[in-house]
Amino acid sequence: MTPRGFTRVAAVDCGTNSIRLLVADVNPGTGELLELDRRMTIVRLGQDVDRTGRLAPEALERTFAACREYAEVIRELGAEKVRFVATSASRDASNRDDFVRGVVDILGVEPEVISGEQEAEFSFTGATNELKGRDDLARPYLVVDIGGGSTEFVVGDDHVRAARSVDVGCVRMTERHLVVDGAVSDPPTAEQIAAMRADIERALDLAEETVPLGEARTLVGLAGSVTTVSAIAQELPAYDSARIHHSRVSRERVRDITDRLLRSTHAERAAVPSMHPGRVDVIAAGALVLLSIMERTGAEEVVVSEHDILDGIAWSVA
């Protein structure tokens, strides 16, 4: 039974590396969001998109399998409205019509291939709605959503002031710089790391053309690379969303973890207790993106949020 004043909604965020579902009861009048189901599946939809410009058949099938699972959850929980948002990989693909048809057949809704700016708006709303009124977090916020194919930067107080999406993400940087003969370097060379770092710095230059990164007083980090760094920083025995949400990680700790990940082998990264198997090969690149952002902005710490674009999509539906 949906509580009085609430609407039961389902939000799907399909990114380059993962697809995620949130089913929640939302009350726009009171600003409450009651989570019923939140789940994530690593599907690597963006596999080789940077190189080929197309979505690989096996990547599409992994994504459609997750969609079939999510459709069943949505039916069981009785969501009244569904919104499916697709991000970087499907923006870039020449065969995205195949992706759209598959999603419509399974979920009955057409995926909205949103712009990076729209993606940033949703991320900001989802991440900051519950931070309002906290005296310990100075504004304006800089929200950074480090995805698989792109990273969104948003500066704002109660509302977005400036936003920009740039094409650096953990999957794109890994495939562009760390893959040799079809395999991720184990570990990467100093030359590979330097090339990746230079690529990230160029992207930060682009972001700064639109977003005043230096004006932010609180850095809020979203998505799997950031949450995994927090889990490693806390030495969690397993991934624990409750302990990760609103945790704080210092820049020095992020630097130590990034250095360790870049020096480690696949087996060593896979042995980290809180590491999702789908992030083993891309986490080093994601951590380097986060560290580069912190160094560029001078942020002493990052506030980690488990609430992000999914929550923003849910609010938009309600």
PyMOL commands that set and color helices and strands:
alter all, ss='L'
color gray80, all
select helices_A, chain A and resi 49-52+57-77+88-92+96-107+116-128+170-178+190-210+213-215+224-233+241-244+251-263+266-270+277-279+283-297+309-317
alter helices_A, ss='H'
color red, helices_A
select strands_A, chain A and resi 7-14+18-27+32-42+81-86+112-113+141-146+151-156+160-166+179-180+183-184+218-222+248-250+301-304
alter strands_A, ss='S'
color yellow, strands_A
deselect
rebuild
show_as cartoon
